[in-house]
Amino acid sequence: MTKYKNYIHIFITGIALILFYKSFDYNVFGTIFDVLTPLIVGAVMAYFLQPLVSFIDNFLMRRIHPKNRRLNYLLAVFAVFILIIVLISLTMSYILPAVVNSIINFTSNINTYVAGLEKIILDLTNDPGMVSLALYYLDEMVNTMAGFASSNIAGVASIAFATSSTIFTALLGIILIPYFLVEKDKLRSIGMRLLGLFFKPEQVDVITGYLHKSHIIFGRFIYGKFIDSLIIGIITMVIFMILDIPFASLMALIVGVTNMIPYFGPFIGGIPVVIVTLMVQGAVPGVIAALAVLAIQQFDGLILGPKILGDTVGVSPFWVIASITFFGGLWGFVGMFLAVPLISIMQMLFRDLIIYRRERQK
């Protein structure tokens, strides 16, 4: 542990700076971030696609060109890039239109659905206070939807411009993916040189060691959780279509995306499904939808999740819930998703700090 002497504070300071930045949003940082967003998008996507590139590269090494390492890697990058383009095309052609149509249909008939839900509430309870409270929130929802539908032209133009800007940023980031993948060794070398400008060699070793450990923690959790949520989303789509759940594609997407959040995800994704089913089809289908979501989440929690994820981070449920609450409050949905690997990394640093302090006292 003496290897880490006097260096762990660097990582604690880094975490403190990140939290400080997220808590105090200065314009200069926002401007720099906006300019660098395409590069950040491309780098992040390349990072997550690297394992797939390595898998294809190893396959080509064993089966096709065992002696031409460079050619194999370039072919692997090209194959992954084509795969991403195909997946985006399929999403834009089939999945996205279905989701958009579901949203349009729901918002167009919102008044009818709210009236149906009001009737269900009146049938289920005779408590005037409960009925008044439910009707108040339902009216608020209707007014919000009506206000959104009657947005002025300037507001619509602003939204369209923001959407176009986001799409352009995403497309530019996608175009940059193969460049990051091909140049990853050079970029790593540049990063090492930059670290060498500010830190001693032994400090660089400590920093890169912790970066590698953090990479393993993030990789195991994020890759595993993505695969798990993708499978759950597909299973949910099939079950919802069989049960004739309204807006099955949109509801399955909500369940699959929110499933990325540990513990809270099933509740966040399940509640809208039940409410929408109650509004559109009535009480009995709503109960069936609730039972279906519960069964899917039990399957995920007891069978699928442990098979794919196992104990990838080794964090107790208390710290998982605490981290989701804290980071979710800071960064919203992204913070809730990243909370588990972040708290795992913080625990790793804290354990090493305790070990260092104990060794220092001997």
C-alpha positions as CSV (number, residue, x, y, z in Angstrom):
1,M,0.0,0.0,0.0
2,T,3.0,2.3,0.4
3,K,2.8,2.6,-3.4
4,Y,-0.3,4.8,-3.0
5,K,1.4,7.0,-0.5
6,N,0.2,10.7,-0.7
7,Y,-1.6,10.1,-4.0
8,I,-5.2,9.1,-3.0
9,H,-6.0,12.7,-2.2
10,I,-5.6,13.4,-5.9
11,F,-8.7,11.3,-6.7
12,I,-10.7,12.6,-3.8
13,T,-9.9,16.2,-5.0
14,G,-11.0,15.2,-8.5
15,I,-14.3,13.9,-7.3
16,A,-14.8,17.1,-5.2
17,L,-14.1,19.3,-8.3
18,I,-16.6,17.3,-10.4
19,L,-19.3,17.7,-7.8
20,F,-18.4,21.4,-7.5
21,Y,-18.7,21.9,-11.2
22,K,-22.1,20.2,-11.4
23,S,-23.4,22.2,-8.4
24,F,-22.2,25.6,-9.8
25,D,-22.9,25.9,-13.5
26,Y,-20.7,28.7,-14.9
27,N,-21.3,30.0,-18.4
28,V,-17.7,29.5,-19.5
29,F,-17.8,25.8,-18.6
30,G,-21.1,25.5,-20.4
31,T,-19.7,27.1,-23.5
32,I,-16.7,24.9,-23.6
33,F,-18.8,21.8,-23.0
34,D,-21.2,22.8,-25.9
35,V,-18.2,23.2,-28.3
36,L,-16.7,19.9,-27.3
37,T,-20.0,18.0,-27.2
38,P,-19.5,16.2,-30.6
39,L,-16.0,15.0,-29.5
40,I,-17.4,13.9,-26.1
41,V,-20.3,12.0,-27.8
42,G,-17.9,10.3,-30.2
43,A,-15.4,9.4,-27.5
44,V,-18.0,8.0,-25.1
45,M,-19.7,5.9,-27.8
46,A,-16.2,4.7,-29.0
47,Y,-15.5,3.7,-25.4
48,F,-18.6,1.6,-25.1
49,L,-18.1,0.0,-28.5
50,Q,-14.5,-0.9,-27.9
51,P,-15.3,-4.3,-26.4
52,L,-17.3,-5.3,-29.5
53,V,-14.4,-4.2,-31.7
54,S,-12.0,-6.3,-29.7
55,F,-14.3,-9.3,-29.9
56,I,-14.5,-9.1,-33.7
57,D,-10.8,-8.4,-33.9
58,N,-10.0,-11.5,-31.9
59,F,-12.4,-13.5,-34.1
60,L,-10.7,-12.3,-37.3
61,M,-7.3,-13.1,-35.8
62,R,-8.3,-16.7,-35.1
63,R,-10.3,-17.4,-38.3
64,I,-9.3,-15.1,-41.2
65,H,-6.0,-13.1,-41.0
66,P,-4.0,-14.5,-38.1
67,K,-0.9,-12.5,-39.0
68,N,-2.3,-9.1,-40.1
69,R,-3.2,-7.5,-36.8
70,R,-3.6,-4.0,-38.2
71,L,-5.9,-5.1,-41.0
72,N,-8.0,-7.2,-38.6
73,Y,-8.5,-4.2,-36.3
74,L,-9.5,-1.9,-39.2
75,L,-12.0,-4.5,-40.4
76,A,-13.4,-4.8,-36.9
77,V,-13.9,-1.0,-36.6
78,F,-15.5,-0.9,-40.0
79,A,-17.9,-3.8,-39.1
80,V,-18.9,-2.1,-35.9
81,F,-19.5,1.2,-37.6
82,I,-21.7,-0.4,-40.2
83,L,-23.6,-2.2,-37.5
84,I,-24.2,1.1,-35.7
85,I,-25.5,2.7,-38.9
86,V,-27.8,-0.3,-39.6
87,L,-29.2,-0.2,-36.0
88,I,-29.8,3.6,-36.2
89,S,-31.5,3.1,-39.6
90,L,-33.8,0.4,-38.2
91,T,-34.6,2.5,-35.2
92,M,-35.4,5.6,-37.3
93,S,-37.5,3.5,-39.8
94,Y,-39.5,1.2,-37.4
95,I,-39.0,1.8,-33.7
96,L,-39.1,5.6,-33.5
97,P,-42.2,6.0,-35.7
98,A,-44.1,3.5,-33.6
99,V,-43.1,5.4,-30.4
100,V,-43.9,8.8,-31.9
101,N,-47.3,7.5,-33.1
102,S,-48.1,6.2,-29.6
103,I,-47.2,9.6,-28.1
104,I,-49.4,11.4,-30.7
105,N,-52.3,9.1,-30.2
106,F,-52.1,9.4,-26.4
107,T,-51.9,13.2,-26.3
108,S,-54.7,13.5,-29.0
109,N,-57.1,11.5,-26.8
110,I,-56.0,12.7,-23.4
111,N,-59.3,14.2,-22.5
112,T,-61.1,10.9,-23.2
113,Y,-58.6,8.9,-21.2
114,V,-58.7,11.3,-18.3
115,A,-62.5,11.1,-18.2
116,G,-62.3,7.3,-18.1
117,L,-59.8,7.4,-15.2
118,E,-62.0,9.9,-13.3
119,K,-64.9,7.4,-13.6
120,I,-62.7,4.6,-12.3
121,I,-61.7,6.7,-9.3
122,L,-65.3,7.5,-8.6
123,D,-66.3,3.9,-8.8
124,L,-63.5,2.7,-6.5
125,T,-63.8,5.3,-3.7
126,N,-66.5,7.4,-2.1
127,D,-64.0,9.6,-0.3
128,P,-64.7,13.2,-1.5
129,G,-61.3,14.3,-0.5
130,M,-59.6,11.6,-2.5
131,V,-61.8,12.3,-5.5
132,S,-61.1,16.0,-5.4
133,L,-57.3,15.5,-5.1
134,A,-57.3,13.0,-8.0
135,L,-59.4,15.3,-10.1
136,Y,-57.1,18.3,-9.3
137,Y,-54.0,16.5,-10.5
138,L,-55.8,15.2,-13.5
139,D,-56.9,18.7,-14.5
140,E,-53.3,19.9,-14.0
141,M,-52.1,17.2,-16.4
142,V,-54.8,18.1,-19.0
143,N,-53.9,21.8,-18.7
144,T,-50.2,21.0,-19.1
145,M,-50.9,18.8,-22.2
146,A,-53.2,21.5,-23.6
147,G,-50.6,24.2,-23.1
148,F,-48.0,22.1,-24.8
149,A,-50.3,21.5,-27.8
150,S,-51.1,25.2,-28.1
151,S,-47.5,26.4,-28.0
152,N,-46.9,29.5,-30.0
153,I,-44.9,29.4,-33.3
154,A,-41.8,30.8,-31.6
155,G,-41.8,28.1,-29.1
156,V,-42.2,25.4,-31.7
157,A,-39.4,26.9,-33.8
158,S,-37.2,27.0,-30.7
159,I,-37.9,23.3,-30.0
160,A,-37.3,22.4,-33.7
161,F,-34.0,24.3,-33.7
162,A,-32.8,22.6,-30.5
163,T,-33.8,19.2,-31.9
164,S,-32.0,19.9,-35.1
165,S,-28.9,21.0,-33.2
166,T,-29.0,17.8,-31.1
167,I,-29.4,15.6,-34.1
168,F,-26.4,17.3,-35.8
169,T,-24.3,16.9,-32.7
170,A,-25.2,13.2,-32.4
171,L,-24.5,12.6,-36.1
172,L,-21.1,14.3,-35.9
173,G,-20.3,12.3,-32.8
174,I,-21.2,9.1,-34.7
175,I,-19.0,10.1,-37.6
176,L,-16.1,10.5,-35.1
177,I,-16.5,7.0,-33.6
178,P,-14.2,5.2,-36.1
179,Y,-11.5,7.8,-35.7
180,F,-11.5,7.4,-32.0
181,L,-11.4,3.7,-32.3
182,V,-8.6,3.7,-34.8
183,E,-6.5,6.3,-33.0
184,K,-7.1,4.9,-29.5
185,D,-3.5,3.9,-28.9
186,K,-2.2,7.3,-30.0
187,L,-4.8,9.0,-27.8
188,R,-3.7,6.9,-24.9
189,S,-0.1,7.8,-25.5
190,I,-1.0,11.5,-25.6
191,G,-2.8,11.1,-22.3
192,M,0.1,9.4,-20.7
193,R,2.4,12.2,-21.9
194,L,0.1,14.9,-20.5
195,L,0.0,13.1,-17.2
196,G,3.8,13.0,-17.3
197,L,3.9,16.8,-17.6
198,F,2.2,17.3,-14.2
199,F,3.0,14.1,-12.2
200,K,6.0,12.0,-11.3
201,P,6.3,8.5,-12.9
202,E,5.2,6.8,-9.7
203,Q,2.2,9.1,-9.5
204,V,1.3,8.4,-13.1
205,D,1.4,4.6,-12.3
206,V,-1.1,5.2,-9.4
207,I,-3.4,7.3,-11.5
208,T,-3.4,4.9,-14.4
209,G,-3.9,2.0,-12.0
210,Y,-7.1,3.6,-10.6
211,L,-8.3,4.5,-14.0
212,H,-8.0,0.9,-15.1
213,K,-9.8,-0.3,-12.0
214,S,-12.6,2.3,-12.6
215,H,-12.8,1.2,-16.2
216,I,-13.4,-2.4,-15.1
217,I,-16.1,-1.4,-12.6
218,F,-17.9,0.8,-15.2
219,G,-17.5,-1.7,-18.0
220,R,-18.9,-4.6,-16.0
221,F,-21.9,-2.7,-14.7
222,I,-22.8,-0.7,-17.8
223,Y,-22.3,-3.4,-20.4
224,G,-24.2,-5.9,-18.2
225,K,-27.0,-3.6,-17.3
226,F,-27.4,-2.6,-21.0
227,I,-27.7,-6.2,-22.1
228,D,-30.1,-7.0,-19.2
229,S,-32.3,-4.0,-20.0
230,L,-32.3,-4.7,-23.7
231,I,-33.5,-8.3,-23.1
232,I,-36.1,-7.0,-20.6
233,G,-37.4,-4.5,-23.1
234,I,-37.8,-7.1,-25.8
235,I,-39.6,-9.5,-23.4
236,T,-41.8,-6.7,-22.2
237,M,-42.7,-5.7,-25.8
238,V,-43.8,-9.3,-26.6
239,I,-45.8,-9.7,-23.4
240,F,-47.5,-6.3,-23.8
241,M,-48.5,-7.1,-27.4
242,I,-49.9,-10.5,-26.3
243,L,-51.9,-8.8,-23.5
244,D,-52.9,-6.0,-25.8
245,I,-51.5,-3.3,-23.5
246,P,-52.1,0.1,-25.1
247,F,-49.1,1.8,-26.8
248,A,-47.1,-1.4,-26.3
249,S,-44.0,-0.1,-28.0
250,L,-43.8,3.1,-26.0
251,M,-44.6,1.3,-22.7
252,A,-41.9,-1.4,-23.4
253,L,-39.4,1.4,-24.2
254,I,-40.2,3.1,-20.9
255,V,-39.8,-0.2,-19.0
256,G,-36.5,-1.1,-20.8
257,V,-34.9,2.4,-20.3
258,T,-35.9,2.8,-16.6
259,N,-34.7,-0.8,-16.0
260,M,-31.2,0.7,-16.2
261,I,-31.7,2.2,-12.8
262,P,-31.2,-0.3,-10.0
263,Y,-34.0,-0.8,-7.4
264,F,-36.0,2.3,-8.4
265,G,-36.2,1.6,-12.1
266,P,-39.0,-1.0,-12.0
267,F,-41.2,1.4,-10.1
268,I,-40.4,4.3,-12.3
269,G,-41.2,2.3,-15.4
270,G,-44.1,0.4,-14.1
271,I,-46.2,3.2,-12.7
272,P,-46.8,5.0,-16.1
273,V,-47.7,1.6,-17.7
274,V,-50.4,1.0,-15.1
275,I,-51.7,4.5,-15.2
276,V,-51.9,4.7,-19.0
277,T,-53.6,1.2,-19.1
278,L,-56.1,2.4,-16.5
279,M,-56.9,5.5,-18.4
280,V,-57.2,3.8,-21.8
281,Q,-58.7,0.4,-21.0
282,G,-60.1,0.4,-17.5
283,A,-59.4,-1.2,-14.1
284,V,-59.1,-4.9,-14.9
285,P,-56.6,-4.4,-17.8
286,G,-54.7,-2.0,-15.4
287,V,-54.4,-4.7,-12.8
288,I,-53.3,-7.2,-15.5
289,A,-50.6,-4.7,-16.6
290,A,-49.4,-4.2,-13.0
291,L,-49.2,-8.0,-12.6
292,A,-47.3,-8.3,-15.9
293,V,-44.8,-5.6,-14.9
294,L,-44.3,-7.3,-11.5
295,A,-43.7,-10.7,-13.1
296,I,-41.2,-9.3,-15.6
297,Q,-39.3,-7.4,-12.9
298,Q,-39.3,-10.5,-10.6
299,F,-37.9,-12.5,-13.5
300,D,-35.2,-9.9,-14.0
301,G,-34.4,-9.5,-10.3
302,L,-34.3,-13.2,-9.5
303,I,-33.1,-14.9,-12.7
304,L,-31.9,-12.8,-15.6
305,G,-30.1,-10.0,-13.6
306,P,-28.0,-12.3,-11.5
307,K,-27.1,-14.4,-14.5
308,I,-25.8,-11.4,-16.5
309,L,-24.6,-9.0,-13.8
310,G,-23.8,-11.2,-10.8
311,D,-22.1,-9.2,-8.1
312,T,-20.4,-6.8,-10.5
313,V,-19.8,-4.0,-8.0
314,G,-20.1,-5.5,-4.6
315,V,-22.1,-2.6,-3.1
316,S,-24.7,-3.1,-0.4
317,P,-28.3,-2.2,-1.1
318,F,-28.2,0.7,1.4
319,W,-25.3,2.4,-0.4
320,V,-26.9,1.7,-3.8
321,I,-30.1,3.5,-2.7
322,A,-28.2,6.3,-1.1
323,S,-26.0,6.8,-4.2
324,I,-29.0,6.8,-6.5
325,T,-30.8,9.4,-4.4
326,F,-27.7,11.6,-4.2
327,F,-26.4,11.4,-7.8
328,G,-30.0,11.4,-9.2
329,G,-30.5,14.7,-7.4
330,L,-27.3,16.1,-9.0
331,W,-27.6,14.8,-12.5
332,G,-31.1,13.4,-13.0
333,F,-31.6,10.1,-14.9
334,V,-27.9,9.9,-15.9
335,G,-26.9,10.3,-12.3
336,M,-29.3,7.5,-11.2
337,F,-27.8,5.2,-13.8
338,L,-24.2,6.0,-13.0
339,A,-24.7,6.0,-9.2
340,V,-23.8,2.4,-8.6
341,P,-20.4,2.4,-10.4
342,L,-19.6,5.8,-9.0
343,I,-20.3,4.7,-5.4
344,S,-18.3,1.5,-6.0
345,I,-15.3,3.6,-7.2
346,M,-15.6,5.9,-4.2
347,Q,-15.7,2.9,-1.8
348,M,-12.6,1.5,-3.5
349,L,-10.7,4.8,-2.9
350,F,-12.0,5.1,0.7
351,R,-10.8,1.5,1.5
352,D,-7.4,2.2,0.1
353,L,-7.2,5.5,2.1
354,I,-8.1,3.6,5.3
355,I,-5.4,0.9,4.5
356,Y,-2.9,3.7,3.9
357,R,-3.7,5.4,7.1
358,R,-3.4,2.2,9.1
359,E,-0.1,1.4,7.6
360,R,1.2,4.9,8.3
361,Q,0.3,4.6,11.9
362,K,2.3,1.4,12.4
